């Protein structure tokens, strides 16, 4: 099939398509139900079927494969694929080797794990890694494991390659050592992988050699006396000084790099077997989103296209948490992926969420926000229920998740919602060519996310980590709830070429790379507005003094007002004619000269300056010495005033635009109907619902 991904969307047989997929897992359905479920998917105006192909389902015994249903009717993969093609649907195929999918061993054959325990991940004490979710993590790129994976790929490719309706090949799934949010809890840096293949003159030492070139350079940075790279041992404890800090950071970087190298190797195997892609990666490192650009750079190659996509489950939709979803979309865009694709979006009850029962409003809002905020692909997960056959039950014998279609093809309330959304997208193919309209840009610095893993005083505690490991934390939730639509850019990229607004917000810590400080200043000097929250940096990434921004602001000194220790204690900050509480540390400022400085914020009790704006060159730099909190109404007022956003509580509006064509997505979080005006026309928005409005 002629498949291209360009200009931010899929082009299939010369026709641009918004990919509307549904997850239908044939290995959890009776074969006689396949036809019914596939027809339901097509009736719902979906154009694509997505499915895993579990290794252990088809290699049911060591060396024994079944793709034709000889040992079990639902192993007849070939017939299933033929039914999909006969119904005119595209395919997204996900062959693992690890698929997760709440399936036994994540799809890895049990005999592989039993016969070869040497492939399993070890912690820093040499024990099997324990703090994992669902299935024991495997050591990536272990030669024994890769030998069996290569044979699995060879056998399954013989079945798959003849099908020309496959538009994307997902490689592995949520590659993350199978550890919840990949050690995003502090102190989990040392839970893996210390397998001898990795750390005894292995991939770790190779990584260090490529980074430092000579052992002398590494020894100086670590303050060690290694005779060669092969003698370097990985860190096993929290850093206590700057040199140990550098070593642990390198270990974290290596752990980020290893899964990317593993994915690249899997793609190379598939490519050499005759598969040219496009390939996809679903939520690598499980939401450790600031790392995605680095992952993409390792995996991308001129021989193939790679799509990094995101997963999102919201549960009960509230306006306070919308920022998390918007950030996931924007981190995906910032990764460099050629299309913003959702690989899994919640379509039924999610057993792992505290609010795991959803109603019609939750789905309407969730799905329409994804489209309105800029995705060009969504995959309803799961589109149909199912169950695990005997021997594969694991912890979920039956998948009764109130999916849009049950295991027998009976439709539930979500079905009509999906059908209507699909109909709308078919009617408006121009949507895929549009891009989001932003109010401002937020720059992120990946080193801050790495620093958040430390458990001691060298770690970052100020940025409230959320489940997406987004160092920006509650700040993007505040932007989201205020309907301040934001673009995310990686400050280590050429952000000057990527920024689509005139305002760049950076949540900065005491250190920031020298080169980035210079480029941020240059952005302001040339006419941009740079807004720093939390701290004005005074060091570079090596903790050496670097006062590029400090000097430009003509600062004399600063001090930190520590956050109150009492549960209900706060500091109050005055802005314009009102004040609001701050629950965090506050940085206050003194200047050498007040020339071109406008005071914006002061502490109410001491009158000390905690926010200001200074003209620099053709632009300006604003500084706010704290991070406002999303849960306070007065913080929302401050955010709207400060960023000059005329928005209302519980009404969110997103716009995608190309020239005169615009898609507005209007969301109403009230329990009552609301009227919203768009381009001088009024629209009625039902309670807890969202509507699409197209203007041309």
C-alpha positions as CSV (number, residue, x, y, z in Angstrom):
1,X,0.0,0.0,0.0
2,X,1.1,3.5,-0.8
3,X,1.5,5.1,2.7
4,X,3.1,8.4,3.5
5,X,3.2,10.5,6.6
6,X,3.8,14.1,5.7
7,X,2.7,17.6,6.7
8,X,1.5,16.1,10.0
9,X,-1.0,13.6,8.7
10,X,-1.4,10.2,7.0
11,X,-1.7,10.0,3.2
12,X,-3.0,6.6,2.0
13,X,-3.2,5.9,-1.7
14,X,-2.8,9.6,-2.3
15,X,-5.7,10.5,0.0
16,X,-5.3,12.3,3.3
17,X,-6.9,10.5,6.2
18,X,-7.6,11.1,9.9
19,X,-6.9,7.6,11.3
20,X,-9.9,6.5,13.4
21,X,-9.0,3.1,14.8
22,X,-10.6,0.6,17.2
23,X,-8.7,-2.0,19.2
24,X,-10.1,-5.5,18.4
25,X,-8.1,-8.3,19.9
26,X,-9.0,-11.5,17.9
27,X,-7.2,-13.7,20.4
28,X,-9.8,-12.8,23.0
29,X,-12.8,-13.4,20.9
30,X,-14.5,-16.5,19.6
31,X,-13.7,-16.9,15.9
32,X,-17.4,-17.0,15.0
33,X,-17.7,-13.5,16.5
34,X,-14.9,-11.9,14.4
35,X,-17.0,-10.9,11.5
36,X,-19.7,-9.3,13.7
37,X,-17.2,-7.2,15.6
38,X,-15.3,-6.1,12.5
39,X,-18.6,-5.0,10.9
40,X,-19.4,-3.1,14.0
41,X,-16.1,-1.3,13.7
42,X,-16.8,-0.3,10.1
43,X,-20.3,0.7,11.0
44,X,-18.9,3.0,13.7
45,X,-17.1,5.0,10.9
46,X,-13.7,3.8,11.9
47,X,-11.3,3.3,9.1
48,X,-8.7,1.2,10.9
49,X,-8.5,-1.9,13.1
50,X,-5.7,-2.2,15.6
51,X,-4.6,-5.4,17.3
52,X,-1.7,-7.1,19.1
53,X,-0.4,-10.4,17.8
54,X,0.9,-12.1,21.0
55,X,3.9,-14.3,20.6
56,X,2.9,-16.8,23.3
57,X,-0.6,-17.2,21.7
58,X,0.9,-18.3,18.4
59,X,4.0,-20.1,19.6
60,X,2.0,-22.1,22.0
61,X,4.9,-24.5,22.7
62,X,8.6,-24.1,22.2
63,X,9.1,-24.2,18.4
64,X,5.5,-24.9,17.6
65,X,3.6,-22.2,15.9
66,X,-0.1,-21.9,14.8
67,X,-1.3,-19.1,12.6
68,X,-4.2,-21.1,11.0
69,X,-6.3,-22.2,14.0
70,X,-5.3,-25.8,14.0
71,X,-4.8,-25.9,17.8
72,X,-7.4,-23.3,18.6
73,X,-9.9,-21.5,16.3
74,X,-8.9,-18.1,17.5
75,X,-5.3,-18.6,16.5
76,X,-6.4,-18.4,12.9
77,X,-4.6,-15.1,12.3
78,X,-4.7,-15.3,8.5
79,X,-8.5,-15.6,8.4
80,X,-8.9,-12.7,10.8
81,X,-6.6,-10.5,8.6
82,X,-8.5,-11.5,5.5
83,X,-11.8,-10.4,7.2
84,X,-10.3,-7.0,8.1
85,X,-9.2,-6.5,4.5
86,X,-12.4,-7.7,3.0
87,X,-14.2,-5.0,5.0
88,X,-12.0,-2.3,3.6
89,X,-10.2,-1.4,6.9
90,X,-6.6,-0.4,7.4
91,X,-4.6,-2.4,9.9
92,X,-2.3,-1.4,12.7
93,X,-0.3,-4.5,13.7
94,X,1.5,-4.8,17.0
95,X,3.7,-7.9,17.2
96,X,5.6,-7.2,20.4
97,X,7.7,-9.2,21.3
98,X,6.3,-7.7,24.5
99,X,2.7,-6.5,24.1
100,X,1.5,-6.1,27.7
101,X,-2.2,-6.0,26.9
102,X,-3.0,-7.5,30.3
103,X,-2.1,-10.8,28.7
104,X,0.0,-13.6,30.3
105,X,3.6,-12.6,30.6
106,X,2.9,-9.6,28.3
107,X,2.9,-12.0,25.4
108,X,6.4,-13.5,26.1
109,X,6.3,-17.3,26.1
110,X,6.5,-18.8,29.6
111,X,9.2,-21.3,28.4
112,X,11.5,-18.4,27.5
113,X,11.4,-17.1,31.0
114,X,11.7,-20.5,32.7
115,X,14.5,-21.8,30.5
116,X,16.5,-18.6,30.5
117,X,16.3,-16.7,33.8
118,X,19.6,-15.0,32.7
119,X,17.6,-12.6,30.5
120,X,15.8,-11.0,33.4
121,X,16.6,-7.6,34.8
122,X,18.5,-7.3,38.1
123,X,18.6,-4.6,40.7
124,X,21.8,-3.0,42.1
125,X,22.1,-5.8,44.7
126,X,22.1,-8.5,42.0
127,X,18.5,-9.6,42.8
128,X,15.7,-9.9,40.3
129,X,14.1,-6.5,39.9
130,X,11.0,-6.5,42.1
131,X,9.1,-3.2,41.7
132,X,7.5,-4.0,38.4
133,X,3.9,-4.1,37.2
134,X,2.3,-7.3,35.9
135,X,5.3,-9.1,34.4
136,X,9.1,-9.5,35.2
137,X,11.2,-7.0,33.2
138,X,13.5,-8.5,30.6
139,X,17.0,-7.2,29.9
140,X,16.8,-5.3,26.6
141,X,19.1,-6.5,23.8
142,X,20.1,-9.6,25.7
143,X,21.4,-11.9,22.9
144,X,19.5,-15.0,24.2
145,X,16.3,-13.1,24.2
146,X,16.9,-11.4,20.9
147,X,17.6,-14.8,19.2
148,X,14.1,-16.0,20.1
149,X,12.6,-12.7,19.2
150,X,14.2,-12.8,15.7
151,X,12.7,-16.2,15.1
152,X,9.3,-15.0,16.3
153,X,9.5,-12.0,13.9
154,X,10.5,-14.2,11.0
155,X,7.6,-16.6,11.5
156,X,4.9,-14.0,12.0
157,X,6.2,-11.8,9.2
158,X,5.5,-14.7,6.8
159,X,1.8,-14.3,7.6
160,X,1.7,-10.5,7.8
161,X,3.8,-9.2,4.9
162,X,1.3,-10.2,2.1
163,X,-1.4,-7.9,3.6
164,X,-1.0,-4.5,1.9
165,X,-3.6,-2.7,4.2
166,X,-1.2,-2.6,7.1
167,X,-0.5,1.1,7.6
168,X,1.6,0.9,10.8
169,X,3.7,-1.6,12.6
170,X,4.0,-1.0,16.4
171,X,7.3,-2.2,17.9
172,X,7.0,-3.7,21.4
173,X,4.7,-1.7,23.7
174,X,5.2,1.0,26.3
175,X,8.9,0.0,26.4
176,X,9.8,0.9,30.0
177,X,11.4,-2.1,31.8
178,X,7.8,-2.8,32.8
179,X,8.3,-0.6,35.8
180,X,5.6,1.8,36.8
181,X,6.4,5.1,35.2
182,X,10.0,3.9,34.9
183,X,11.2,4.8,38.3
184,X,9.4,8.1,38.4
185,X,9.1,7.6,42.1
186,X,12.1,8.9,43.8
187,X,14.7,6.4,44.7
188,X,13.9,3.9,41.9
189,X,17.0,4.8,39.9
190,X,18.8,1.7,41.1
191,X,16.1,-0.9,40.5
192,X,17.6,-2.1,37.2
193,X,19.2,-3.1,35.0
194,X,22.4,-4.5,36.5
195,X,22.3,-7.7,34.4
196,X,25.9,-8.7,33.7
197,X,25.2,-8.4,30.0
198,X,24.6,-4.7,30.7
199,X,27.2,-3.7,33.3
200,X,30.2,-6.1,33.0
201,X,32.1,-4.6,30.1
202,X,28.7,-4.4,28.4
203,X,26.4,-1.9,26.9
204,X,26.8,0.5,29.8
205,X,30.5,0.8,29.3
206,X,30.1,1.1,25.5
207,X,27.6,4.0,26.2
208,X,30.2,5.7,28.4
209,X,33.0,5.3,25.8
210,X,30.9,6.8,23.1
211,X,30.0,9.7,25.3
212,X,33.4,10.5,26.8
213,X,35.8,9.1,24.1
214,X,38.7,8.9,26.6
215,X,38.8,7.4,30.1
216,X,40.7,10.5,31.3
217,X,37.7,12.7,30.6
218,X,35.4,10.4,32.4
219,X,37.7,10.0,35.4
220,X,37.9,13.8,35.8
221,X,34.1,14.2,35.7
222,X,33.5,11.3,38.1
223,X,36.7,11.9,40.3
224,X,37.7,8.3,39.8
225,X,40.8,6.4,38.6
226,X,39.5,3.8,36.2
227,X,42.2,2.2,34.0
228,X,39.7,1.7,31.2
229,X,36.0,2.0,30.4
230,X,35.6,-1.7,31.0
231,X,36.5,-1.1,34.7
232,X,33.8,1.5,35.3
233,X,31.0,0.2,37.6
234,X,27.5,1.7,37.6
235,X,26.3,3.8,40.6
236,X,24.3,2.0,43.3
237,X,23.4,4.7,45.7
238,X,22.1,8.3,45.8
239,X,24.8,10.9,44.9
240,X,26.4,12.8,47.8
241,X,28.5,15.2,45.8
242,X,28.8,16.8,42.4
243,X,30.9,14.1,40.9
244,X,28.6,11.3,42.0
245,X,25.7,13.4,40.7
246,X,27.3,13.4,37.3
247,X,27.7,9.6,37.4
248,X,24.1,8.9,38.5
249,X,22.8,11.3,35.8
250,X,24.8,9.3,33.2
251,X,23.2,6.1,34.5
252,X,19.8,7.7,34.1
253,X,20.7,8.8,30.6
254,X,21.9,5.3,29.8
255,X,18.6,3.8,31.1
256,X,16.7,6.2,28.8
257,X,19.0,5.2,25.9
258,X,18.9,1.4,26.2
259,X,15.2,1.0,25.4
260,X,15.6,3.3,22.3
261,X,18.5,1.1,21.1
262,X,16.4,-2.0,21.7
263,X,13.5,-0.5,19.7
264,X,15.9,0.4,16.9
265,X,17.3,-3.1,16.8
266,X,13.8,-4.6,16.6
267,X,13.0,-2.2,13.7
268,X,16.2,-3.3,11.9
269,X,15.2,-6.9,12.3
270,X,11.7,-6.2,10.8
271,X,13.2,-4.1,8.0
272,X,15.6,-6.8,7.0
273,X,12.7,-9.2,6.9
274,X,11.1,-7.1,4.3
275,X,8.9,-4.7,6.4
276,X,9.5,-1.0,5.4
277,X,7.1,0.5,8.0
278,X,5.9,3.0,9.0
279,X,6.8,1.9,12.5
280,X,5.3,3.2,15.7
281,X,6.3,3.3,19.4
282,X,3.5,3.6,22.0
283,X,4.3,5.9,25.0
284,X,8.0,5.0,25.4
285,X,9.2,4.9,29.0
286,X,5.5,5.1,30.1
287,X,4.9,8.8,29.9
288,X,8.5,10.0,30.7
289,X,7.7,12.5,28.0
290,X,10.5,14.9,28.3
291,X,12.8,12.1,27.0
292,X,10.9,11.4,23.8
293,X,12.9,13.7,21.6
294,X,16.1,11.8,22.5
295,X,14.4,8.5,21.9
296,X,13.1,9.7,18.5
297,X,16.6,10.8,17.5
298,X,18.1,7.4,18.2
299,X,15.3,5.4,16.4
300,X,14.7,7.6,13.4
301,X,16.5,6.7,10.2
302,X,16.3,7.7,6.5
303,X,15.3,4.1,5.7
304,X,12.0,4.3,7.6
305,X,9.4,6.5,9.2
306,X,8.8,6.3,13.0
307,X,5.8,7.6,14.8
308,X,5.9,8.2,18.6
309,X,2.4,8.1,19.9
310,X,0.8,8.7,23.3
311,X,-1.6,6.7,25.5
312,X,-4.3,8.4,27.5
313,X,-6.8,7.3,30.1
314,X,-8.6,9.9,32.0
315,X,-11.4,8.3,34.0
316,X,-13.8,10.9,35.2
317,X,-13.1,14.0,33.2
318,X,-12.6,17.2,35.2
319,X,-11.4,20.6,33.9
320,X,-8.6,20.6,36.5
321,X,-6.9,17.7,34.9
322,X,-7.2,18.6,31.2
323,X,-3.8,20.1,31.2
324,X,-2.3,16.7,31.6
325,X,-3.9,15.5,28.4
326,X,-2.9,18.6,26.5
327,X,0.7,18.2,27.7
328,X,0.8,14.6,26.5
329,X,-0.3,15.8,23.1
330,X,2.2,18.6,23.0
331,X,5.1,16.4,24.3
332,X,4.3,14.0,21.4
333,X,4.5,16.9,18.9
334,X,7.8,18.1,20.5
335,X,9.3,14.6,20.1
336,X,9.8,15.2,16.3
337,X,7.3,12.5,15.3
338,X,5.9,13.2,11.8
339,X,2.2,12.9,13.0
340,X,0.6,13.5,16.4
341,X,-1.0,10.1,17.0
342,X,-2.9,8.7,19.9
343,X,-2.2,4.9,20.2
344,X,-4.7,4.2,23.0
345,X,-7.5,6.4,24.2
346,X,-9.9,5.1,26.8
347,X,-13.1,3.7,25.4
348,X,-14.3,1.6,28.3
349,X,-13.9,1.3,32.1
350,X,-10.2,1.4,33.1
351,X,-9.6,-1.0,36.0
352,X,-6.4,0.9,37.1
353,X,-8.1,4.3,37.6
354,X,-9.6,5.5,40.9
355,X,-12.7,6.7,38.9
356,X,-13.0,3.7,36.7
357,X,-16.7,3.9,35.8
358,X,-17.3,6.5,33.1
359,X,-20.5,8.0,31.6
360,X,-21.4,9.4,28.2
361,X,-20.0,12.9,29.1
362,X,-16.6,11.5,30.0
363,X,-16.1,10.0,26.6
364,X,-17.6,12.9,24.7
365,X,-15.2,15.3,26.3
366,X,-12.1,13.0,26.3
367,X,-12.3,12.1,22.6
368,X,-13.3,15.5,21.3
369,X,-10.5,17.3,23.3
370,X,-8.0,14.9,21.8
371,X,-9.1,15.9,18.3
372,X,-9.6,19.5,19.1
373,X,-6.1,19.8,20.6
374,X,-4.4,18.5,17.5
375,X,-4.2,14.7,17.2
376,X,-4.6,13.2,13.7
377,X,-5.1,9.7,14.9
378,X,-7.0,8.1,17.8
379,X,-7.4,4.4,18.7
380,X,-10.4,3.5,20.8
381,X,-9.0,1.0,23.4
382,X,-10.7,-1.4,23.8
383,X,-13.4,-1.2,21.0
384,X,-14.7,-4.6,22.1
385,X,-14.7,-6.7,25.2
386,X,-13.3,-10.2,25.3
387,X,-11.8,-12.8,27.5
388,X,-8.6,-14.8,28.0
389,X,-8.9,-18.4,26.9
390,X,-7.9,-21.3,29.2
391,X,-4.2,-21.1,30.1
392,X,-4.0,-17.4,29.4
393,X,-6.2,-16.1,32.1
394,X,-3.6,-14.3,34.1
395,X,-5.2,-11.6,36.4
396,X,-8.1,-10.7,34.2
397,X,-10.0,-13.8,33.1
398,X,-12.6,-11.7,31.3
399,X,-12.4,-8.2,30.0
400,X,-15.7,-6.8,31.1
401,X,-14.8,-3.2,30.6
402,X,-18.1,-1.8,29.2
403,X,-16.4,-1.3,25.8
404,X,-18.4,0.2,22.9
405,X,-19.2,-3.4,21.8
406,X,-19.4,-6.4,24.0
407,X,-17.7,-9.8,23.1
408,X,-20.8,-10.9,21.2
409,X,-21.2,-7.7,19.2
410,X,-23.9,-6.0,21.3
411,X,-23.5,-2.2,21.1
412,X,-23.3,0.1,24.1
413,X,-23.8,3.8,24.4
414,X,-20.3,4.8,23.3
415,X,-20.9,3.2,19.9
416,X,-23.1,6.0,18.7
417,X,-20.6,8.6,20.0
418,X,-17.8,7.0,18.0
419,X,-20.0,6.7,15.0
420,X,-20.9,10.4,15.0
421,X,-17.3,11.5,15.5
422,X,-16.2,9.3,12.6
423,X,-19.0,10.8,10.4
424,X,-17.9,14.3,11.3
425,X,-14.2,13.5,10.5
426,X,-15.2,12.0,7.1
427,X,-17.2,15.0,6.2
428,X,-14.3,17.4,7.1
429,X,-11.1,15.9,5.7
430,X,-9.4,19.3,5.8
431,X,-9.1,18.9,9.6
432,X,-5.8,16.9,9.3
433,X,-4.1,19.8,7.6
434,X,-4.9,22.2,10.4
435,X,-2.6,23.0,13.4
436,X,-3.5,24.2,16.9
437,X,-3.8,27.9,17.7
438,X,-1.8,28.7,20.9
439,X,-1.8,31.5,23.4
440,X,1.8,31.0,24.5
441,X,4.7,28.5,24.4
442,X,6.2,26.6,27.3
443,X,9.8,25.5,27.1
444,X,10.9,22.4,29.0
445,X,14.4,21.2,29.9
446,X,14.8,17.4,30.2
447,X,17.6,17.6,32.8
448,X,15.1,18.8,35.3
449,X,13.1,15.6,34.9
450,X,16.2,13.5,35.5
451,X,17.0,15.5,38.6
452,X,13.6,14.7,40.0
453,X,14.6,11.1,40.5
454,X,17.0,11.9,43.3
455,X,15.9,11.2,46.8
456,X,18.2,13.6,48.6
457,X,18.8,17.3,48.7
458,X,20.4,17.3,45.2
459,X,17.0,16.3,43.8
460,X,14.3,18.7,42.5
461,X,11.3,18.8,44.7
462,X,9.7,21.9,43.6
463,X,8.1,20.7,40.4
464,X,5.1,18.6,41.3
465,X,5.5,15.5,39.2
466,X,2.3,14.2,37.6
467,X,1.8,10.8,36.1
468,X,3.2,11.9,32.7
469,X,6.5,12.8,34.5
470,X,5.9,16.3,33.3
471,X,8.3,18.5,35.2
472,X,6.0,21.4,34.7
473,X,3.5,19.7,37.0
474,X,0.5,21.6,38.2
475,X,1.5,24.6,36.1
476,X,0.1,23.1,32.9
477,X,-3.0,22.0,34.8
478,X,-3.4,25.7,35.7
479,X,-3.0,26.7,32.1
480,X,-5.4,24.0,31.0
481,X,-8.2,24.9,33.5
482,X,-7.8,28.6,32.4
483,X,-8.1,27.6,28.7
484,X,-4.6,29.2,28.1
485,X,-3.7,27.0,25.2
486,X,0.0,26.2,25.2
487,X,2.6,24.8,22.8
488,X,5.5,22.8,24.3
489,X,9.0,23.1,22.9
490,X,12.2,21.4,24.0
491,X,14.8,24.0,25.0
492,X,17.6,21.8,23.7
493,X,16.1,21.9,20.2
494,X,16.4,24.9,18.0
495,X,13.3,26.3,19.8
496,X,13.6,29.6,18.0
497,X,12.5,28.0,14.8
498,X,9.7,26.0,16.5
499,X,8.0,28.7,18.6
500,X,4.6,29.7,17.2
501,X,3.8,32.5,19.7
502,X,5.6,35.6,20.9
503,X,5.6,34.5,24.5
504,X,7.9,31.8,25.9
505,X,7.3,30.6,29.4
506,X,10.1,28.6,31.2
507,X,9.8,27.0,34.6
508,X,13.4,27.3,35.6
509,X,15.5,26.0,38.4
510,X,18.8,27.4,39.8
511,X,20.7,25.8,36.9
512,X,20.2,25.9,33.2
513,X,22.5,25.1,30.3
514,X,24.7,28.0,29.4
515,X,23.8,27.8,25.7
516,X,20.1,27.8,26.5
517,X,20.4,30.8,28.8
518,X,22.1,32.7,25.9
519,X,19.4,31.7,23.4
520,X,16.6,32.6,25.7
521,X,18.1,36.1,26.2
522,X,18.6,36.4,22.4
523,X,14.9,35.5,22.0
524,X,13.9,38.5,24.2
525,X,16.5,40.8,22.7
526,X,15.0,40.3,19.3
527,X,11.5,41.2,20.4
528,X,10.1,38.2,22.2
529,X,8.6,38.0,25.7
530,X,10.4,35.6,28.0
531,X,8.6,34.7,31.2
532,X,10.5,32.8,33.9
533,X,8.7,31.1,36.8
534,X,10.2,29.9,40.0
535,X,14.0,30.9,39.8
536,X,16.4,33.0,37.8
537,X,19.2,30.6,36.9
538,X,22.7,31.3,38.2
539,X,24.5,28.1,37.2
540,X,25.0,26.0,34.1
541,X,24.3,22.3,33.8
542,X,27.7,21.5,35.4
543,X,26.9,23.7,38.5
544,X,29.4,26.3,37.4
545,X,28.4,30.0,37.8
546,X,26.5,31.1,34.7
547,X,24.6,34.4,35.1
548,X,23.6,35.2,31.6
549,X,20.0,35.9,32.4
550,X,20.8,37.2,35.9
551,X,23.1,39.9,34.5
552,X,20.6,40.9,31.8
553,X,18.1,41.5,34.5
554,X,20.6,43.7,36.4
555,X,20.0,41.7,39.7
556,X,22.0,42.5,42.8
557,X,20.9,39.5,44.9
558,X,18.0,37.1,45.5
559,X,16.8,35.1,48.5
560,X,14.4,32.3,49.0
561,X,11.5,32.7,51.3
562,X,10.9,29.1,52.4
563,X,7.4,27.7,52.2
564,X,5.4,27.6,55.4
565,X,5.6,24.4,57.4
566,X,2.1,24.5,58.8
567,X,-0.6,22.6,56.9
568,X,-2.8,25.8,56.3
569,X,0.0,28.4,56.4
570,X,0.7,30.4,53.3
571,X,2.5,33.5,52.2
572,X,0.3,36.1,50.5
573,X,1.4,37.8,47.3
574,X,-0.1,41.1,46.0
575,X,-0.9,41.5,42.3
576,X,-2.6,44.7,41.0
577,X,-5.4,45.3,43.5
578,X,-5.8,41.9,45.0
579,X,-3.6,39.2,46.7
580,X,-3.6,35.5,46.8
581,X,-1.8,32.7,48.8
582,X,1.3,30.9,47.7
583,X,2.1,27.5,49.2
584,X,5.6,27.1,47.7
585,X,9.1,28.6,48.2
586,X,9.2,32.2,46.9
587,X,12.2,33.9,45.3
588,X,12.5,37.6,46.0
589,X,14.7,40.1,44.1
590,X,16.9,43.2,44.7
591,X,18.3,45.2,41.8
592,X,21.5,47.1,41.0
593,X,19.4,49.6,39.1
594,X,15.6,49.9,38.6
595,X,16.0,51.2,35.1
596,X,13.4,49.7,32.7
597,X,12.0,47.5,35.6
598,X,8.3,47.3,36.4
599,X,7.3,45.7,39.6
600,X,4.5,43.2,39.2
601,X,4.3,41.2,42.4
602,X,5.2,41.8,46.1
603,X,4.9,39.9,49.3
604,X,2.0,41.3,51.2
605,X,3.7,41.3,54.6
606,X,7.2,42.5,53.8
607,X,6.6,44.3,50.5
608,X,9.6,42.4,48.9
609,X,9.6,42.1,45.2
610,X,8.7,38.6,43.9
611,X,7.8,39.4,40.4
612,X,8.8,42.0,37.8
613,X,9.2,42.8,34.1
614,X,12.3,44.3,32.5
615,X,12.8,45.6,29.0
616,X,15.7,44.1,27.2
617,X,16.5,45.0,23.6
618,X,13.4,44.9,21.5
619,X,11.6,42.6,23.9
620,X,11.2,42.0,27.6
621,X,11.8,39.4,30.4
622,X,9.2,38.8,33.1
623,X,10.0,36.9,36.3
624,X,7.6,35.3,38.8
625,X,9.4,33.8,41.8
626,X,7.0,31.0,42.5
627,X,4.5,28.6,40.9
628,X,0.8,29.3,41.4
629,X,-1.5,26.4,42.3
630,X,-4.3,25.1,40.1
631,X,-6.7,24.3,42.9
632,X,-7.3,28.0,44.0
633,X,-9.9,30.1,42.2
634,X,-7.8,33.2,42.9
635,X,-4.8,31.5,41.2
636,X,-6.9,31.1,38.1
637,X,-7.8,34.7,38.2
638,X,-4.1,35.6,38.5
639,X,-3.2,33.3,35.6
640,X,-5.9,34.8,33.4
641,X,-4.9,38.4,34.3
642,X,-1.2,37.7,34.0
643,X,-1.4,36.1,30.6
644,X,-4.2,38.3,29.4
645,X,-6.6,35.5,28.7
646,X,-10.3,36.3,28.6
647,X,-11.7,32.9,29.4
648,X,-14.4,31.5,31.8
649,X,-14.4,28.7,34.3
650,X,-15.6,25.3,33.0
651,X,-15.7,26.5,29.3
652,X,-12.8,25.4,27.2
653,X,-12.3,26.3,23.6
654,X,-9.7,24.8,21.3
655,X,-9.0,25.9,17.7
656,X,-7.2,24.2,14.8
657,X,-6.6,26.3,11.8
658,X,-5.3,26.4,8.3
659,X,-5.8,29.6,6.4
660,X,-9.6,30.4,6.5
661,X,-10.6,26.9,7.7
662,X,-10.9,26.5,11.4
663,X,-12.2,23.7,13.7
664,X,-13.4,24.9,17.1
665,X,-13.9,22.4,19.9
666,X,-16.1,23.9,22.6
667,X,-16.3,22.1,25.9
668,X,-18.8,22.7,28.6
669,X,-18.0,21.3,32.1
670,X,-21.1,22.7,33.7
671,X,-24.0,20.5,34.7
672,X,-26.3,22.9,32.8
673,X,-26.5,24.0,29.1
674,X,-24.3,27.0,28.2
675,X,-24.3,29.4,25.3
676,X,-20.9,30.2,23.8
677,X,-20.2,32.7,21.0
678,X,-17.7,31.9,18.3
679,X,-17.1,34.5,15.6
680,X,-20.3,36.4,16.5
681,X,-22.5,33.3,16.3
682,X,-24.0,31.7,19.4
683,X,-23.9,27.9,20.1
684,X,-25.7,25.9,22.7
685,X,-23.4,23.4,24.5
686,X,-25.2,20.6,26.3
687,X,-24.2,20.0,29.9
688,X,-20.9,18.2,30.3
689,X,-20.4,17.9,26.6
690,X,-18.4,19.2,23.7
691,X,-19.3,20.2,20.2
692,X,-17.3,20.7,17.0
693,X,-17.8,24.0,15.0
694,X,-16.3,24.4,11.6
695,X,-15.8,27.9,10.1
696,X,-14.5,28.6,6.6
